[in-house]
Amino acid sequence: MALAIAFVAANALGGAAAAEADAGARYKTAYKSTLSGPVDLPDACDGRQAELFPQLVTHPGSRRNLTALYFQDGQQAAIGASSRNSGRRWTSTPVTSATACVGGPPEREQLVNPLLAGGPGGVAYYGNSWYGKRGSLFAYDVTVHRSTTSGSGWTAGAAPNMGTNPVVPGGPYAQNVGVVADPADAQVVHAVWAQFDQVPNPDTYVPVATGLKASTSEDGGQTFSAPVTVSEPPADRYIINARLHQAANGALLAFYDTVEKPKLADALLGNPVQLEAFSSRSEDGGQSWSEPVHAGNPIQFGFTDPDGDGGGTYGSAKFDSTTNGKHRAAVAWATPKEDGMSTIELTRSTDAGITWSPPSTAISVPAHLIQPAVAIGRRGRTGLFWYDTRNDEANDGELTADAWFASSNRSGRRWQTRHLAGPFDLRASFDPGVAAYDGGQGIGVYQDLVAMPRGFGAAYTVGPPLAKDGVTDVAFTRIVGKRHRRLR
C-alpha cells in the first residue's frame, strides 16, 4: 500500500500478446486448488470470510513446499498457508499477534502490504505492515514474523526499525517491509522498508519525508541490526513501495518507487499517478548500497465500475518485481491507455539490476487490465499474471473479470497466453471493509506468481461464482509445460 494515501482512510504492439488465449501456448494448467479455507478466528476479527492479498513463495532446496499468506475479514487478520505437495492441498493458520484481533497489540487494527520470503528447510518470513492508533495518535509500523513450518505457525514478530528514533511521540513510522531469506542460512533474513518522518495531523497525516531503510537479522528475526539508509528521495518526493530480492552471487537487490508530493492529492481522488521505479544493490549483505538506477515508470490507477451503482473502484497500485536467483530481473506494471487499451509494461535486467532495458509492452488488451505479477524461471523464461475485463458486457448487472497467464522466452519478443480462471463477478466481490486506498474493493491490489520446477504457480483472488466461502476466495493454479505429463 502506498502508505501516505492509506493515511486518509497484441502482436501489433511490438510482440505484445493478443487479446485471446493462444491454443498453441507452451504452458497448460496442471491443476487448481482453493488456497484459502476455514480458519478459526476470534469473534473480534468479525468473520466476513473475505480473503484477499495473496502472496506466495517457494523454498530453496525443496521442490514441493510452498508458503502463502493472505488477509481476511476486512484486512483484520493475516493468515499463513502451507502446502507440502506443490499446492494441491493447503493448511491455513492465523499469524499470531499480527493484528489486535488475533492477540497482537491494540494499535494493530488493520493490515496492508503483505510481503513474504521463503528460506531453506521450510522457514518463511512475513513482512507485516499495519496501521491503527497509539492512544489518540494515528500510528503505522512494520514487524517481521517467522515460521519454521512453511507457514503453519508463526512467531510474534519483531520490528526491524527499532534503532530508528521517532520524530514525534507515537513513532517510529514505517510501511512496506520487503524481506528476503538467505538461501543457505535459515537464521538470516534481510529487510527493507519505507521509513517516514511523520508529524501527526488529524486532517491528513501526510508525512514530512521518507527514506528507504535496510536491516539484517542473524537470529531468525528475533533482533535486527541498526538500520542503514538505502536511498533518500529528493525533498519533493516520497518513497512508496519497496521490494527486496537476492541474486545468485548473493547481492541484494532493492526496488522502490517514488511519487511527487503534490501528486498525492490526485491519487486520493482516484486519478492516475505517474511513479518512478528504482533499484539499488548491496554486495556486502545490506551494509552499504549502490546509487539508485532508474528501472521504469509505473502508474498507480484505478477504474470505476462502468455499470455504476453497487460497486467501487478496482486498481493497480503496485509494480511487481522478480529475480530468478541468477542474473535476470524484471519489473512489471499495468498502464491504462487513452484509446481504451490496457497494457503490461516490462523492464528487464540481465546483470542483476546493474542496468535496465527500456520499457516494452508485453501484453495489450482492449479492456481494463489490473494487478500484474511477474516471475522468471531459472532458465530465463518469464511468466505474467493479470486480470482483465475483456469479457464484461455493459449494463448486465455484473463486472466480469478473468485471470490470465502469459509466458515468453528470454527475449520477451513473443508472448503466449493462457486463460487461468473466470469469469467471476468483481462487483459481487466488493467489500466495503477493505481499506479505501487498496481499492475499496474485494480483491485487494496484490496477487502473486512464482517460478516452480517445470513451470509456475499463481495465487490470486476470485469472487462469485468461483468463490464458495464468502465474497472472495484465494485460488492457486499450477502451470506447467505441455510436454510434462507427470508432476510430483
N, C-alpha and C positions, 0 to 999 in steps of 0.2 A: 504494500500500500504506500502511495506517496503520502508520507506522514503529515506533511503540512496541510494537506487537504483534508485528511481524516479528522483533523482537529475540529472542524466545524461539522461535526457530526460524522495462356493460352499460347499457345505456341506463337501467336502473333506478337508476343511481347518478349522477344529475345529468349525463347525457350521456356517461358512460363507454362505451367501445367494448364491444360484445357479444363473447361468447366465440368466435364463429365468424367467418370472413372474410366481408366484405360483397361480394357478387358485383357490386354496382354501384359499387364503390370508384373513386375518381378516378384512382388510380395503378395501373400494371401493371409487371411485371418485363420489362425490355427484354432483358437478357442476364445471364449469370453466368459467372464465371471463377474459377480457383484462383489466389489471390494468392501463396501460398507455393509454394516449389518446391525442387528440388535446389540446395544451396549447398555449395561446397567449404569445409568447416571442418576445422581441425586435429583430430587424434585426442583432444586434451585436452578437447575440448568434448563428448565421449562418444557422439555420433552416434545419439541416440534418435529423431531425426526427429519430435519432438513440438513443434509450433508453437502459439503462443497469444499473448494480449495484443495484438491488432492495434490500431494507431492509423492514422488516415487524414486527409490534408489536401489541399486544392486550392491553387492558386497564383494570386495576383492577376494579372489580365491574360492568363491562359491558360485556354482553355476545355477543353483535353484533357489537360493534365498533372496527374497525381496522384502523391503520395508516400505511402508507407505504411511502417510499422515494426512488427515483431513479435519476440517472443522464441522461442528454440529450445533444445532439449536441456536441459530442467530449468532454464530461465532462465539458462543459462550463456553465451549469445550473443545479441546484438541484430542483427537482420537488417533492412536497409533495402531497400525495394522501390519501383520506379518504373514508371509506365505513361505512355506518350505518346499513347494512344488511348482515353482515358476509361475505363480499367480492363478493356479486352478482353484485353490481354496484359500480363504483368508480368516485370520483370527484377529479380533479388534479389542482394544482396551484403552481406557482414558489415560491421558498423560497427567499423572498426579501433580497437583499444585500449579499446573499451567494457568488456571483461572480460579477465581474465587469459588465458583460453584462446585469445583472438584477438590476443594480443600486448600487452595492457594490463598495468598494474602488478599484482603478485601479490595485492594486497589486494582487488581487484575480483573476487570469487568468483561472486556471483550478482546478478541484476538484478530490480528491481521498478519499478513506476510509469513506464511509457513515456509521455512526453508530447511532442507534436510540433507544429511550426508551419511553415506554408508561406509563403514570401516571393516576391517577383517574380522573373521570369527563371529559375524552377526551383530557387531556393535554398530549402533546408529546414533547420530546426534541430531537434535531438533533445535533450530534457532527460533525461539519463541518471542514474538513481538506483541505486546499487549498495551491496552490503554484503559484508563479509568480515572479515579480521583485519589489523591492523598490528602485527607482532610477536605478542605474547601478548594484545593488546587487541582486543576486538570493535570494528569500525570500519564506518562508513557515511557516504556523502557523495554529492555530485552533480557532474556535469560537463555542459557543453553542447557538442554536436558539430554540425558544419555540413557540408551537402552543397550543391554548386553544380550538381549534375546530377540533380535531382529524386529523390535517394536512391540513386543508383548508385555513389556514392563518398563517403567521409566523412573529416573531419579527426580528429585525435587527441583533441580536446576540451579545454576549459578550465573551471576551477572558478569560478563566478560569486561565490562567497563567500570568496575568498582574503583579503579585507580583514577577515575575522572572526577574532577572537582565540579560540583554543580555551580552554576552562575547565581542561582537563587535557591531558597529553600524549596523542597519538593523535587529536586533533581536527583541524579542526572537524568537527561532526556535522550532517548535513542530509539531507533527503529531499524528494520530491515537487516537483521543479523544473518549474513550468509556464512555457512560453515563448510569445511572440508576436512575429512578424516585422513590421517596418514595411512596409506595403503599397507604399510609394513608394521605399524605400531598402533594398536587399538587405543592406547592411552593418550595419543597425541591428536589434538583437534585444533585447527586454526579457525579464527572468526574475523569477519569484517562487518562493520555496521556504520550507519549514518548517525553521527553524534550531533545533537542540536544544542546551540546556545538559546535558551528559552526564557523569555520574560512573560510570566503569566498575565494574560489579558482575557478577561471574561468574555469579550466580544469576538475575538478571532483566534487567540492562541497561535498567532503566526510567529514562527521562530525568528531570531535575530540573524543567525548564521548556522551553517552546517560544516562538518568536515567528515571525511571518511577515515575511520579508525580501524586498527587491527590489533589482535592479541592472540596468544597461543596458550593452550593448556597441555601440560605433560603428565597430568594425573587423572585423565579421563573426565575432564570438565569440572572437577571439584574447585580448582583455583585457576586463575589466568594471570599471565604476565602483564606488566604495566602497559597500557595502550600506547601504540605509536601511530603517527599520522601517515596515512597513505596519500591523501590528497586534500587540499583545501581549495574550494572553488573561488572565483572572483567574488568580490563583495556584492555584486548584483545578481548572484545566482545561488540556488540551493542544490545540494545533492539530494536525490530522491531514493532510487532503488539501488541495491547492492547485491552482488553475487560473488562467489568465490569458487575457483576450480584449481586443479593441480595438473601439471604436465608430466610427461614421462621422466624427465630429468629431475623431478622434484620441485621445480619452480612453481610458485603460487601465482595465480592469475586472477586479479580482482577486476570486476566490471562494475560500473556505476553510471547513472545518468544524472544530468543537471538540467535545471529549468531557470529561466529568468524570473526573478522575484515578482515583477508586475504581472506575469502570465498566470500566477496562481488564481487570480480573480476569474480569468477565462475558464480555468479548469473547474472552479466552483460552480460556474454557470453551465457546465456541460459542453463547452466549446472545445474543439480540438486544440491541443497544445503541443508545440514542437519542443522536443527534448534533444539533448546531445549525449551520446554514449561514449564512454572512455574505458580504456583498460590500463592496468598498471601491473608490473611484475615484481616479484621478490625472489631473489636467488639464495637468500640466507634464512629461510624459514619464517619470513614475516618480520624480520628486524628492520629492514630497510626496503624501500620501494622505488621503482623507476619513475621517471617523469610520465605523466599520462599520455596515452596515444589515442587519437580520435578513432572510434570504432563504429560510428553510424549515427543516424538521426531518427530515433524512434518518435512516434506520435502517440500521445495519450488522448483517447477519444471515446465517445460512446454514441450509440444511435438509439433513438426513441422508437418504441413500439409503433409501427406505422398504422396500425388499426386503431390507435387512440386509447380510449379508456381501458382500465383493467390491468395495465402493465406498467413497466418502468423503463429505465434505460439499461442498455447492455453494452459493456465496454471492453476495450483493450487498454489497460493502463500500464502494461509491463512490456519490456523487452524480455526475451529469453536468451540464455547463453549456454554454451556447452563446450567441452573439450572431449577428446577421445582417448585420453591417457597417454597420447603420444605428442605430436606437434600440431595437430589440427584443432582449430577452434572456430566457432561461429556465433553470431548474434543475429536474432530474427525478431521482426516486429510486423504488425499489421498496419496498413495505410489505407484510409478511405480516399477515393478519387472523386473529382467533381463530375465525371461522366457516368456515375453510378457503378463503376467498377471498384473492387477492393483487391488489394494485393498483399502478399507477404514479401517483405524485403529482407535481404540476407547479405551480411558481410562475412568474409572468411579470412582466416589466417592459417598459413602453413608453417609458421615458425613460432607457435605457442604464444601468439599475441604481441610479438615484436612489431610486426607490420600487418596491415589490414587491406583487403581489396576494397574497391569502390562498391557501394550497394548495388545489388542486382535484383530483379524481380523473379522470384521463384514460382509464385502462384498468383493467378489472376482470375477472378470470378465476377460476374455481373450481379452482385448481391452484397449484403453486409457480411463481412468476414471479421472474426474476432478471435483473440486468445491463442495465437500460435505457440507451439512448443517445438523445440529443436533438439536433436540428438545426433551424434556421429558415432558410427561403429568403428571398431579397431582397424578395419581395412579402409576407412575413409568414406564409406557410404553415408550420406546424410538422410535423415528422416525428419519429416514435419508433421505435426498435428495441428488441426484448427477446426473451428465451427464456421459454417456459413448458412445463409438463409435462401439459397438459390431455389429451394422447393416450396417456399412460402407462397400462399395465394392471398391476394388482397381481400380484405373485408370478409374473411371466413371465420372470424372469432378466435383464431389461433395465430401464434407467431412460430412458424415451423422452422426448426433448425436441424442440421445433420452434422455428425462428426466425420472428419476426413483425415486420410493419411496420404502422404506423398514421399517418394524417395528419389534420390539421384545418385549418380556415380561421383567420383572425386571432383570432376569439372563443374558439376552443377548446371550444365547446359541443357539437360533434358530431365524432366520430372515425370514420373508415372504415379497416378493417383489410385487410391482405393477408398471405397465407402466403408467407414467403420461402424457407424451406428446411427439410428434415426429412421424416420423422422420422430422428433419429440417436440413438445409444445413449450417454448420458452415462457410464454405468458402464464401457463399453468404452474410453472416452477417459481414464479415471482414470490419473494418472501420479504415483507416489509421489515423483518427483524435483522436483515443483513445490513452491515454498515453502509451508509449512504455513498461514501466515496467508492467503495468496492462494488459499485454497480447499482445499489438499490435493487438488487436482483437476486435470483435464487441460485445462480451457478457461480457466483464469485468472479474473480478475474485470473485465477490460476488453474491451469491444467498441466499435465506433465507427460513427457515422453523420455524413455531411456533406451540405450542400446543394450541388447541382450545377445547371447550366443545365437547365431543364425538369424538375427532379426532385431525386433524392437518390442517394447511393451508400453502401452499407453494407459494412463489413469486419468479419468475425466468424469465430469458431472452430467447427469441426464435428468430430464423432467418427465412428466406423464406423456404418453402411457408407458414409457420404458421404466420409469421409477415405480417400484412396487411397495416401498415403505416410506410414506410421507411424500412431500412435494418434490424431493430430489433424492437420487441415489448416486453413489460413486461407482463407476464401472471400470473394469480392466479388460483390455484386449491384447492378446498375444499375436504379433505379426511376424511371419516367417517367410523365408524364401520358398518359392513354389516347388523347388526341387527337393526340399527337405520333407520327407514323409513321416519320419518318426522323431518325436521330441521326448526328452527325458522330463 
